[in-house]
Amino acid sequence: MECCRRATPGTLLLFLAFLLLSSRTARSEEDRDGLWDAWGPWSECSRTCGGGASYSLRRCLSSKSCEGRNIRYRTCSNVDCPPEAGDFRAQQCSAHNDVKHHGQFYEWLPVSNDPDNPCSLKCQAKGTALVVELAPKVLDGTRCYTESLDMCISGLCQIVGCDHQLGSTVKEDNCGVCNGDGSTCRLVRGQYKSQLSATKSDDAVVAIPYGSRHVRLVLKGPDHLYLETKTLQGAKGENSLSSTGTFLVDNSSVDFQKFPDKEILRMAGPLTADFIVKIRNSGSSDSTVQFIFYQPIIHRWRETDFFPCSATCGGGYQLTSAECYDLRSNRVVADQYCHYYPENIKPKPKLQECNLDPCPASDGYKQIMPYDLYHPLPRWEATPWTACSSSCGGGIQSRAVSCVEEDIQGHVTSVEEWKCMYTPKMPIAQPCNIFDCPKWLAQEWSPCTVTCGQGLRYRVVLCIDHRGMHTGGCSPKTKPHIKEECVIPTPCYKPKEKLPVEAKLPWFKQAQELEEGAAVSEEPSFIPEAWSACTVTCGVGTQVRIVRCQVLLSFSQSVADLPVDECEGPKPASQRACYAGPCSGEIPEFNPDETDGLFGGLQDFDELYDWEYEGFTKCSESCGGGVQEAVVSCLNKQTQEPADENLCVTSRRPPQLLKSCNLDPCPARSSIDSAGKACKVLC
């Protein structure tokens, strides 16, 4: 039996043709670059700063044309230019200032961001509408657009990523980190509302710290924005922003637009100084300022090196720690600065074995480091129990338990669990709130409200806890009904009422009508008492009243007080403003419309009371750089006096603001010691 069949002539020819074609294809792919000479050296960069382009050439060694390109490019000089260097496209336009155009000299300014041909050199004659293409191509390395890293090379716009590589699509995050995840900064947004004051001509809107990016403020109203700055060296400056335009303020580009009814301020950043945006009151009406920016997180955790080994031989362990580092001053600061940012997560200590060589056989013991002689034994340490998973009926609460070790300085660090196994590990979960949940308890029905025909009857339904006490916490959806229809079989001798009648005396007692018309009913409801007298005899004061949750027990002709959570709906206000007339004998002009507006506004706490920034807290450090927090207070907008925070709308509370302070370096230790001694003598 043959192991294979003989191929036919046709099949053999096809197989040979396939082998020849495959061989040629492989050879052409391998030798395609072999037809080229080696790449030549890179040319000099087209720019000395700001990002330029360099090229390299190669020669075709074949008598025929070669596949591929004979030139390649790369970016170079990717360092920022000094501020005085100016715009690269503007330099190319100004180079034509000494060349006549149609027999006349012009001062040429760049025309940027041309959507049709961004890589042509288009310039505009200063003071005219004349725009001319002075060159078909800009120099290599010129940015295609002002807000992009893409650059023109040989007249074509090439994509450049934030890593300064041609063809790269990598972009910066909102914090300015190339290919970052946005974790090194935080979004700050808020709103400021100006308040007319005869004694205050200006006020601070927001402090924007050094390094912030993507700043945008919009003022709506008649007031005017202006800037105050302070550099890291302590130099202060001010810019009045008097007209629309783009300005350089402490080496930060500021774009300002002024309109009849609003002003817009933009700063791309990163800011090279601390900026304080202020508002100058015009006195005609209030203004609002909305702001948004990304603030850098200047305090970050930094992992330390490993501490010395716990043993010199026989095997020990060593740990790392984390310290809070100030990115602006390049120094270690107190941990509280890093704890301020929720985004900052302190890295966990790392542990590794060390000094694994056996100890000498003479004593057979490990030689412990001197500082380790006084170490307490490792111990279990637990965090507080979490809140119970259920308020009643049985739940679970948990906690974290870890093995820790304390050094001679009292610093506690986490270690491996096996070091604590000499004692049982504490439980990490336990049951809680195992008592029964509150339940609805319905009392006996009252007699029917009529002696014949159809009427109503009532009952009291209370929420009772596991102790038999009247409390809250029952679900309103499962509450039994508190009234129902009833029929007395005795025939009536007068026409029946078509609808069931409510209880008449003695089974139903009408509740006293209060100022708002609220009356006690068989459904639990909020019942406010009368307002107290105004706290002042003139001007604006306050009135208070008591608001109770009550229910009408019709069959007993009595009113019962209930817990607040038994009543549904919003609780009426227990405090309001009042106006007792003008003070000091002043007789204002009478205007009915204004009077109605005044009393209507006094009842609206949103209009009478509002939040305001009132200075800053004391600096956290006396030298070397500290932090101050803006103080937010609830003020009466008419009297400018402090008021209870409950009178201001919580959702409109302005965001927390910080500013740096006491940036001067601390004195040398010798001067501190001498000062400390002097202080001790004086004290």
Sequence and secondary structure as in RCSB ss.txt:
>XXXX:A:sequence
MECCRRATPGTLLLFLAFLLLSSRTARSEEDRDGLWDAWGPWSECSRTCGGGASYSLRRCLSSKSCEGRNIRYRT
CSNVDCPPEAGDFRAQQCSAHNDVKHHGQFYEWLPVSNDPDNPCSLKCQAKGTALVVELAPKVLDGTRCYTESLD
MCISGLCQIVGCDHQLGSTVKEDNCGVCNGDGSTCRLVRGQYKSQLSATKSDDAVVAIPYGSRHVRLVLKGPDHL
YLETKTLQGAKGENSLSSTGTFLVDNSSVDFQKFPDKEILRMAGPLTADFIVKIRNSGSSDSTVQFIFYQPIIHR
WRETDFFPCSATCGGGYQLTSAECYDLRSNRVVADQYCHYYPENIKPKPKLQECNLDPCPASDGYKQIMPYDLYH
PLPRWEATPWTACSSSCGGGIQSRAVSCVEEDIQGHVTSVEEWKCMYTPKMPIAQPCNIFDCPKWLAQEWSPCTV
TCGQGLRYRVVLCIDHRGMHTGGCSPKTKPHIKEECVIPTPCYKPKEKLPVEAKLPWFKQAQELEEGAAVSEEPS
FIPEAWSACTVTCGVGTQVRIVRCQVLLSFSQSVADLPVDECEGPKPASQRACYAGPCSGEIPEFNPDETDGLFG
GLQDFDELYDWEYEGFTKCSESCGGGVQEAVVSCLNKQTQEPADENLCVTSRRPPQLLKSCNLDPCPARSSIDSA
GKACKVLC
>XXXX:A:secstr
  SS    HHHHHHHHHHHHHHHHHHHHHHHTGGGB         S SSS EEEEEE  B SSS  SS SEEEEE
E  S   GGG  HHHHHHHTTTTS BTTB   EEE    SS TTSEEEEETTS  EEEEESS  TT BSSTT   
EEETTEEE B TT  BT    B TTS BT  STTEEEEEEEEE    SS SEEEEEEE TT EEEEEEEESS EE
EEEEE TT  EEEE   SSEEEEETTEEEEEEE SSEEEEEE S  SSEEEEEEE  SSS  EEEEEEEEE  EE
EEE      SBSSS EEEE  EEEEETTTTEEE HHHHHT TT       EEEE  S   TTT S  B GGGTT 
   EEEE      S SSS EEEE  EEEEEE TT  EEE  GGGGTTS    SEEEE  S   EEEE      S 
SSEEEEEE  EEEE TTS B S   GGG   SEEEEEE S  SS   SS     TTT       TT     SS E
EEE      S SSSEEEEE  EEEEEEEGGGTEEEEE GGGS S    SEEEEE   STT      HHHHHHHHH
HHT HHHHEEEEEEEE   S SSS EEEEEEEEEEETTT  B  GGGS GGG     EEEE  S    HHHHHHH
HHHHHHH 
